[in-house]
Amino acid sequence: MNDNALYTIALTQVNGIGAVQAKQLIGQFGSAAEVFNASKKALAAVEGFGELKANAIKIFSDFKIIEKEIAFCQIHHIDILTLSDSAYPKRLLNCFDAPTVLYYRGAADLNTARIISIVGTRANSDYGKQVTEQIVKELAAQNVLIVSGMAFGIDAIAHKAALQNGLATVGVLAHGLDTIYPSQHTTLAKDMLHNGGLLTEFPRLTNPDKHNFPRRNRIVAGMADGTIVIETASKGGSMITAELTYDYNRDLFAVPGRVTDTKSLGCNKLIQQNKAAIFTTAEQMMEVLGWQQKKITAKKQREMFIDLTKDEQTIVTILQSKETVHIDEIYLNAKLSSSSVAVAILNLELQNIILCLPGKIYRLI
């Protein structure tokens, strides 16, 4: 039996120990096994723990249940991924609340070069369906792994479109791998196992309870290079995923909609708050992500800048010094009025000389 898996799963079952503190303990003692081998005094001395949590670890004794979990995984060809495993999604490791353990059944590489999450409302419009299918179709030639949450609506449309276009797709679940929720997606889930997979941090016998979905959403946000939000109200699971994407400093894109459309209120809000870039085409998104850089020779670039105004040239010079520059730094170094900077930036964007990234960050194209 894999002791690392045994003790890591056990750590997730200790009362009062969440993903953040589990990661802290493993880092402190070197492995989950060493956490359980540590003295109560040593555990209590860890910052933020104390005797109560140290005692919870020392009295934990439900290892038989953990052994059954591991046996279930072996029977059903489920990989148990801990923080130190090479197959663990590396992008998640950059998240402070990375899951201590993940259960994965499938064939897709969770560390493939390009990963995009697609989320949205469960009650999508025809427009939402059309946009989702078009986005996935445009990504088909880029060998992108599509991630979503297996929910009704945009999630399921994204998964199905990925399979139809020959792309791998991974569904992140808010329950154990002994069941599929919603049950109507059982056939979809089986199809995904052949070109993608199913991923969860929850052990078997875990029901899809309401409080599990925000935890699921952080995996959807954290394991991808960027997230596209397609139709969402101003509140709900998609907005939680979007906010997590923003907090994790990942690229966030939102498909704009009519201001009168309640299904687009969330997308429009994200764009208005400068948290999400407006999604127009997959090509535009790939440029933002650096997947499809436009190659411009130095001569061509110099020619492009010949007709710039003095203010525009000032902005370009600042951007040439770094790969990306925040708007506050531009204001500080340009020594121009805020209105002059705004006009110069707008003109440079219209000339396709600079690109605005989420968070009011700019770079030369």
C-alpha positions in Angstrom: 0.0 0.0 0.0 1.2 3.5 -0.8 1.9 5.1 2.6 2.0 8.5 1.1 -1.5 8.2 -0.3 -2.8 6.6 3.0 -1.5 9.4 5.2 -2.3 12.2 2.8 -5.9 11.1 2.5 -6.0 10.6 6.3 -4.8 14.2 6.8 -7.8 15.4 4.8 -10.1 13.6 7.2 -8.8 15.2 10.4 -11.3 17.6 11.9 -10.2 21.2 11.7 -7.5 20.7 9.1 -8.2 22.2 5.7 -6.2 22.4 2.5 -4.2 25.4 3.5 -3.1 24.0 6.8 -2.5 20.5 5.4 -0.2 22.0 2.8 1.6 23.9 5.6 2.0 20.8 7.7 3.4 18.7 4.9 5.8 21.5 4.1 6.9 21.7 7.7 7.4 18.0 8.3 8.3 16.8 4.8 5.4 14.4 4.2 1.9 13.5 5.5 3.4 10.3 7.1 5.8 12.5 9.1 3.0 14.7 10.2 1.3 11.7 11.8 4.6 10.6 13.3 5.4 14.0 14.8 4.9 14.5 18.5 1.9 16.5 19.8 4.3 19.1 21.1 5.9 19.6 17.6 2.5 19.8 16.0 1.2 22.3 18.5 4.2 24.5 17.9 3.4 24.9 14.2 2.2 28.5 13.6 -1.6 28.7 13.7 -2.2 25.2 15.1 -2.1 24.8 18.9 -3.0 21.8 21.0 -6.5 21.4 19.8 -5.6 20.6 16.2 -2.5 18.8 17.3 -4.6 16.5 19.4 -7.0 15.9 16.5 -4.1 14.6 14.4 -2.8 12.4 17.2 -6.2 10.7 18.0 -7.1 10.1 14.4 -7.6 6.4 14.0 -9.9 5.8 11.0 -7.2 4.3 8.8 -9.4 1.3 7.9 -11.8 3.7 6.1 -8.8 5.2 4.2 -7.6 1.7 3.2 -11.1 1.0 1.7 -10.8 4.3 -0.2 -7.5 3.3 -1.7 -8.9 -0.2 -2.6 -11.9 1.4 -4.3 -9.5 3.6 -6.3 -7.4 0.6 -7.4 -10.4 -1.4 -8.5 -11.8 1.5 -10.6 -8.5 2.7 -12.0 -8.6 6.0 -10.1 -5.3 7.8 -9.6 -4.7 9.3 -6.2 -2.7 12.5 -6.8 -0.9 14.1 -3.8 0.9 17.5 -3.8 4.2 15.8 -4.5 3.1 13.6 -7.4 4.4 14.5 -10.9 0.9 14.1 -12.4 -0.7 16.5 -9.9 -1.9 19.7 -11.8 1.1 22.0 -11.4 -0.9 25.1 -12.0 -2.9 24.3 -8.8 0.3 24.3 -6.8 0.5 28.0 -7.3 -2.8 28.4 -5.5 -2.5 28.9 -1.7 -5.5 26.6 -1.1 -4.5 23.8 -3.5 -6.3 20.5 -2.7 -4.3 18.2 -0.6 -5.3 15.2 -2.6 -7.1 14.7 -5.9 -8.9 11.7 -7.3 -8.6 11.4 -11.1 -10.0 8.9 -13.6 -9.1 9.5 -17.2 -6.4 9.7 -19.8 -5.8 13.5 -20.3 -2.6 15.1 -19.2 -3.5 17.5 -16.4 -0.2 19.3 -17.0 -0.6 19.7 -20.8 0.7 23.0 -22.3 -2.6 24.7 -22.8 -5.7 24.5 -20.5 -8.8 26.6 -20.7 -11.8 26.5 -18.3 -15.2 27.4 -19.7 -18.1 28.2 -17.3 -21.5 29.7 -17.4 -25.2 29.5 -16.5 -27.1 26.3 -16.2 -30.0 28.0 -18.0 -28.2 29.1 -21.2 -29.8 30.9 -24.2 -29.4 29.8 -27.8 -26.8 32.5 -28.1 -24.8 31.1 -25.2 -24.8 27.6 -26.7 -23.8 29.0 -30.1 -20.9 31.0 -28.6 -19.7 28.1 -26.5 -19.6 25.7 -29.5 -17.9 28.3 -31.7 -15.2 29.0 -29.1 -14.4 25.3 -28.7 -14.4 24.8 -32.4 -11.9 27.7 -32.8 -9.7 26.1 -30.2 -9.7 22.7 -31.9 -6.5 23.3 -33.8 -4.6 24.4 -30.7 -4.7 21.1 -28.7 -6.3 22.8 -25.7 -7.6 20.9 -22.7 -11.1 22.1 -21.9 -12.1 22.1 -18.3 -15.5 22.7 -16.8 -17.8 21.5 -13.9 -20.1 18.9 -15.5 -23.2 21.0 -14.7 -26.2 21.6 -16.9 -26.0 24.4 -19.4 -22.7 25.9 -20.6 -20.6 23.3 -18.7 -22.1 20.4 -20.5 -22.2 22.2 -23.8 -18.4 22.9 -23.5 -17.7 19.3 -22.6 -19.7 17.9 -25.5 -18.3 20.4 -28.0 -14.8 19.5 -27.0 -15.5 15.8 -27.7 -17.1 16.6 -31.0 -14.0 18.6 -32.0 -11.5 16.0 -30.9 -10.3 18.0 -27.8 -9.7 16.4 -24.4 -12.0 17.6 -21.7 -11.9 17.2 -17.9 -15.0 17.5 -15.7 -14.3 18.7 -12.1 -16.8 17.2 -9.7 -18.3 18.3 -6.4 -18.7 14.8 -5.1 -16.9 11.4 -5.1 -16.2 9.3 -8.2 -18.6 6.6 -7.2 -21.4 8.6 -8.7 -22.2 11.2 -11.4 -24.2 14.4 -10.7 -26.4 15.3 -12.4 -27.3 11.7 -13.3 -28.3 12.8 -16.8 -24.6 13.3 -17.6 -23.7 9.7 -16.9 -23.2 8.9 -20.6 -21.3 12.2 -21.2 -19.0 11.2 -18.3 -18.3 7.8 -19.8 -17.4 9.4 -23.1 -15.1 11.9 -21.4 -13.1 9.0 -19.9 -11.9 8.1 -23.4 -10.7 11.6 -24.2 -10.3 13.6 -21.0 -11.3 12.5 -17.6 -13.1 13.2 -14.3 -11.4 15.0 -11.3 -12.4 15.6 -7.7 -10.9 16.2 -4.3 -13.8 14.4 -2.6 -13.6 10.7 -1.6 -16.3 8.2 -2.5 -19.7 8.4 -0.6 -19.4 12.2 -0.7 -22.7 13.7 -1.8 -23.0 16.8 -4.1 -23.9 19.0 -1.3 -24.2 22.8 -1.8 -21.1 23.7 0.1 -18.9 21.4 -2.1 -19.4 23.4 -5.3 -17.4 26.5 -4.3 -14.5 24.1 -3.4 -15.0 22.5 -6.8 -14.9 25.9 -8.5 -11.5 26.8 -7.2 -10.1 23.7 -9.0 -11.8 24.7 -12.2 -10.2 28.2 -11.9 -6.8 27.1 -10.6 -5.9 24.3 -12.9 -6.3 26.4 -16.1 -4.3 29.1 -17.8 -7.4 31.1 -18.1 -11.2 31.0 -17.7 -13.9 32.1 -20.2 -17.3 33.0 -18.6 -20.2 32.7 -21.0 -23.6 33.9 -19.7 -24.0 34.3 -16.0 -26.1 36.2 -13.6 -24.5 38.7 -11.3 -24.3 36.0 -8.6 -23.8 32.2 -8.7 -21.2 29.5 -9.3 -19.8 31.0 -12.4 -19.1 34.3 -10.7 -17.4 32.5 -7.9 -15.2 30.7 -10.4 -14.5 34.1 -12.1 -13.5 35.8 -8.9 -11.3 32.9 -8.0 -9.6 33.1 -11.4 -9.0 36.8 -10.8 -7.7 36.2 -7.3 -5.3 33.5 -8.6 -4.0 36.1 -11.1 -5.1 34.0 -14.1 -6.4 35.4 -17.3 -10.2 36.0 -17.2 -12.4 36.5 -20.2 -16.1 37.3 -20.4 -18.4 37.1 -23.3 -20.3 40.4 -23.3 -24.1 40.5 -23.7 -27.0 43.0 -23.9 -27.4 45.2 -20.9 -31.0 44.1 -20.6 -30.2 40.4 -20.6 -30.1 39.0 -17.0 -28.0 36.1 -18.3 -25.2 38.5 -19.2 -25.3 40.7 -16.1 -22.3 38.9 -14.5 -20.2 38.9 -17.7 -20.9 42.6 -18.2 -20.1 43.3 -14.6 -16.7 41.5 -14.8 -15.8 43.6 -17.9 -17.0 46.8 -16.3 -14.8 46.2 -13.2 -11.8 45.5 -15.4 -11.5 42.0 -13.9 -12.2 40.3 -17.3 -11.1 41.0 -20.8 -13.8 41.2 -23.4 -13.9 37.9 -25.3 -14.2 38.4 -29.0 -12.4 35.6 -30.7 -10.2 32.6 -29.7 -7.4 34.2 -31.6 -7.6 37.4 -29.5 -7.6 35.2 -26.4 -4.6 33.3 -27.5 -2.7 36.5 -28.1 -3.5 37.6 -24.5 -2.3 34.3 -23.2 0.9 34.5 -25.3 0.0 31.4 -27.3 0.0 33.1 -30.6 2.4 36.0 -30.5 2.6 38.2 -33.6 6.1 38.4 -34.9 7.1 42.0 -35.7 10.6 42.8 -36.9 12.4 45.7 -35.4 12.3 47.5 -38.7 8.5 47.0 -39.0 8.1 48.1 -35.4 10.0 51.3 -36.0 7.9 52.0 -39.1 4.8 51.5 -37.0 5.9 54.2 -34.5 6.8 56.9 -37.1 3.4 58.7 -37.0 2.9 58.6 -33.3 2.2 61.8 -31.4 4.6 62.8 -28.6 2.3 61.5 -25.9 1.8 58.2 -27.7 5.5 57.8 -28.2 6.0 58.4 -24.4 3.6 55.5 -23.6 5.3 53.2 -26.1 8.7 54.0 -24.7 7.5 53.0 -21.2 6.0 49.8 -22.5 9.3 49.0 -24.4 11.1 48.8 -21.1 9.1 45.9 -19.7 7.0 43.0 -21.0 3.9 44.3 -19.2 3.2 47.6 -17.3 0.3 48.5 -15.0 -1.7 51.7 -15.7 -0.5 53.2 -12.4 3.1 52.8 -13.5 2.3 54.4 -16.8 0.8 57.4 -15.1 3.8 57.7 -12.8 6.4 57.6 -15.5 4.6 59.4 -18.3 4.4 62.7 -16.4 1.3 63.5 -18.4 -2.2 64.5 -17.3 -4.6 61.5 -16.8 -6.7 62.7 -19.7 -3.6 62.8 -22.0 -2.6 59.3 -21.0 -6.1 58.0 -21.6 -6.3 59.5 -25.0 -2.9 58.2 -26.0 -3.6 54.7 -24.8 -7.0 54.6 -26.6 -5.3 55.7 -29.9 -2.6 53.1 -29.5 -5.2 50.4 -28.9 -7.1 51.5 -32.0 -3.9 51.2 -34.0 -3.2 47.7 -32.6 0.1 48.8 -31.1 -0.7 48.0 -27.5 -3.0 45.4 -25.8 -5.0 45.9 -22.6 -4.9 42.8 -20.3 -7.1 42.2 -17.3 -6.3 44.3 -14.3 -5.5 47.4 -16.3 -2.1 46.0 -17.5 -0.7 46.9 -20.9 1.8 45.5 -23.3 3.0 46.0 -26.8 1.6 43.7 -29.4 
